[in-house]
Amino acid sequence: MAQVTIRRGLSVELDEIRSVIRAANEEFRDLTPAGFFRAYLASALDVWGRMEHGTVIVAESEGRLVGTVTFFPDANDEGTPTTFGPGTAGLRATAVHPEARGLGIGRRLVEACIERAVASGATSIALHTADFMRAAVQLYERTGFRRSPAHDFPVAEFFPSDPDVDLVAITYVRDLP
């Protein structure tokens, strides 16, 4: 793959960003209950909604978007049913197109969020993921994030779907210098 540029996403790129998110999450369709997957994907595809409080960051290669993540200077602006202390930035909806995986793009997107968090004066950065997102969990752990179970929550509290879904959004936090 050619050189990858990490930059702020543009509102005119919403359809292309959504396409990357859709392709990146398709592998989870059969691993989760259908109602949850629909609600999760709808939330992940709400890029415009995240732009109100966050910055959508994209990875571009050869004029094509291959990855995305959203950075929040304040993790509490993500709207999840958990509250983080002051000085906690957040990241959400990390996605790398399947055709571009294994090239370090996810790591570069996460590092871009960490750099923004440090520049904004944050003392930590947090995120939520799920156990079935194994590659994401490994990425976050390799980039210095550690589990913070105190901020976990049942996914039904954030993704409106079947209330009997027993999946949990697990939390990772990384302290910043």
C-alpha positions in Angstrom: 0.0 0.0 0.0 1.1 3.5 -0.7 1.8 6.1 1.9 -0.9 6.7 4.4 -1.9 10.2 5.6 -3.7 10.8 8.9 -5.8 13.9 8.9 -9.1 15.5 10.0 -12.1 14.1 8.1 -14.2 16.5 6.1 -18.0 16.8 6.2 -18.0 16.2 2.4 -16.4 12.8 3.1 -19.3 11.5 5.3 -20.4 8.8 2.8 -16.9 7.5 2.3 -16.2 7.5 6.1 -19.5 5.6 6.6 -18.4 3.1 3.9 -15.2 2.4 5.8 -17.1 1.9 9.1 -19.7 -0.3 7.5 -17.0 -2.5 5.9 -14.9 -2.7 9.0 -17.8 -3.8 11.2 -19.4 -6.3 8.9 -17.3 -9.1 10.5 -19.3 -8.6 13.7 -22.7 -9.2 12.2 -22.8 -12.9 12.8 -21.0 -12.6 16.2 -23.7 -10.5 17.9 -27.5 -10.5 18.2 -29.2 -9.0 15.2 -30.9 -6.2 17.1 -27.7 -5.1 18.8 -25.7 -5.2 15.6 -28.2 -2.9 13.9 -28.2 -0.5 16.8 -24.4 -0.6 17.1 -23.9 -0.1 13.4 -26.4 2.8 13.3 -24.5 4.5 16.1 -21.1 3.9 14.5 -22.4 5.3 11.2 -23.7 8.5 12.9 -20.5 10.3 12.0 -22.2 13.7 11.7 -23.5 13.4 15.2 -20.0 12.8 16.6 -18.7 15.9 14.7 -20.7 18.1 17.1 -18.3 17.4 20.1 -15.6 15.4 18.5 -13.1 15.4 15.7 -13.3 12.7 13.0 -9.9 11.6 12.0 -9.3 9.7 8.8 -6.5 7.6 7.2 -6.1 8.2 3.5 -4.1 6.2 1.0 -3.9 6.8 -2.8 -6.9 9.3 -2.6 -9.1 6.8 -0.8 -10.1 6.6 2.9 -9.0 3.4 4.6 -9.6 4.2 8.2 -11.3 6.5 10.7 -11.7 7.2 14.4 -13.4 10.0 16.4 -11.5 12.0 19.1 -13.3 13.7 21.9 -11.4 16.3 24.0 -13.8 15.3 26.8 -14.8 11.6 27.0 -18.1 12.6 28.6 -19.2 14.2 25.4 -19.5 10.7 23.8 -22.8 10.3 25.5 -22.2 6.9 27.0 -23.9 6.0 30.3 -20.7 6.3 32.4 -18.9 9.4 33.7 -15.2 10.0 33.5 -13.2 12.4 35.7 -12.1 15.8 34.5 -9.2 15.7 32.1 -10.2 12.5 30.4 -10.3 12.6 26.6 -12.0 9.9 24.6 -11.9 8.0 21.3 -14.7 6.1 19.6 -15.5 4.2 16.4 -12.0 3.1 15.4 -12.4 1.4 12.0 -10.0 0.2 9.3 -11.2 -1.1 6.0 -10.5 -4.9 5.8 -8.4 -4.4 2.7 -6.1 -2.1 4.6 -5.6 -4.1 7.8 -2.3 -5.3 9.1 -0.5 -2.1 7.9 -0.5 -0.2 11.2 -3.3 2.1 10.2 -5.4 1.4 13.4 -2.3 2.1 15.5 -1.7 5.4 13.7 -5.3 6.5 14.2 -5.2 5.7 17.9 -1.8 7.5 18.3 -3.3 10.5 16.5 -6.0 10.6 19.3 -3.4 10.2 22.0 -1.4 13.1 20.5 -4.5 15.3 20.4 -5.3 14.4 24.0 -1.9 15.3 25.2 -2.0 18.6 23.2 -5.4 19.4 24.8 -4.0 19.0 28.3 -5.8 15.8 29.0 -4.4 13.6 31.8 -5.9 10.3 30.4 -7.8 9.0 27.4 -10.6 6.4 27.5 -12.6 4.2 25.1 -15.2 1.5 25.1 -15.0 -1.7 23.1 -16.3 -5.3 23.4 -14.7 -8.7 24.0 -15.7 -9.9 20.5 -13.6 -7.1 18.9 -10.4 -9.0 19.6 -8.2 -7.2 17.1 -9.3 -3.8 18.6 -8.7 -5.0 22.2 -5.2 -6.1 21.2 -4.5 -2.8 19.5 -5.6 -0.8 22.5 -3.5 -3.0 24.9 -0.4 -2.6 22.6 -0.8 1.2 22.7 -0.8 1.3 26.5 -4.5 1.2 27.4 -5.5 -0.8 30.5 -8.8 -2.2 31.5 -11.0 0.0 33.7 -14.0 -2.2 34.7 -15.5 0.6 36.8 -16.6 2.3 33.6 -18.1 -0.8 31.9 -21.8 -0.8 31.1 -24.4 -3.1 29.6 -24.6 -2.3 25.8 -28.4 -2.1 26.0 -28.0 1.2 28.0 -26.4 2.9 25.0 -27.4 0.9 21.9 -31.2 0.6 21.9 -31.9 -3.0 21.0 -33.2 -6.1 22.7 -33.0 -5.5 26.5 -32.1 -9.1 27.0 -28.7 -8.7 25.2 -26.1 -9.5 27.8 -23.1 -7.9 26.1 -21.0 -5.4 28.0 -19.1 -2.4 26.7 -15.7 -2.8 28.3 -13.6 0.2 29.1 -9.9 0.9 28.5 -8.0 3.9 29.8 -4.5 5.2 29.2 -2.8 7.7 31.5 -1.0 10.5 29.7 2.2 12.3 30.5 
